[in-house]
């Protein structure tokens, strides 16, 4: 699933493994992206996730030339598929 706004130069890519990538269109060079992990379950002891494991983020820096570049990577836990997505790039949401 991809969402973007033509006039605001941002895009979000959501995957079925509970991961999202937020990209901005800029001409400068980026050396790292912010990584955020969101836990929907919290401290519930009775919940057991029976699906696949979340994706692991590599700890090495990335180098992206100008254009659409990843600004933030979000991993949901449990890593269920994303079925709905909204983007408000003017507010950074």
SEDREN-445923 format. One record per residue (C-alpha): x, y, z; residue in one letter. Coordinates in steps of 0.1 Angstrom, whole numbers, plus 5000, padded with zeros to 4 digits. Example, Ala and Ser with C-alpha at 12.3 -4.5 7.8 and 13.67 -1.06 7.14 Angstrom:
SEDREN-445923
512349555078a
513749895071s
end
This chain:
SEDREN-445923
500050005000x
501550344990x
500050685000x
501451014990x
500351374984x
501351524950x
501851874963x
503751794996x
506551564984x
506051285010x
505150915007x
504450625030x
504950255021x
503249995043x
503949625041x
502149315052x
504849245078x
503849545100x
506549775086x
506150125073x
508650345055x
508150725054x
510050895026x
510551265018x
511651414985x
514751624992x
517951704973x
520351675002x
522151355012x
520851145041x
523050915062x
520550765085x
516850705090x
514950715123x
513750375135x
510550355156x
509050045171x
505350055181x
503949785204x
500149755202x
499849475227x
501849625256x
502349415287x
499549165283x
500848835295x
498048625280x
498648745244x
500748505222x
501548615186x
501548305164x
502548475132x
505948555118x
508648755135x
509049135129x
511649245104x
515049335119x
516649675111x
520249665101x
522449885123x
524650015094x
524150375081x
522650425047x
523650675021x
520950814998x
521351064971x
518751334965x
515151224956x
512751014976x
514750895006x
513650705037x
513250935066x
511650705091x
511150325094x
508350205117x
507949845128x
504649735144x
504549465170x
502949225166x
503949245129x
500449225115x
499649365080x
498749725076x
495249755061x
494650135063x
496950425061x
496650805063x
499351065056x
499451425067x
502951535056x
502351905064x
502151805101x
504651515099x
501951255106x
end
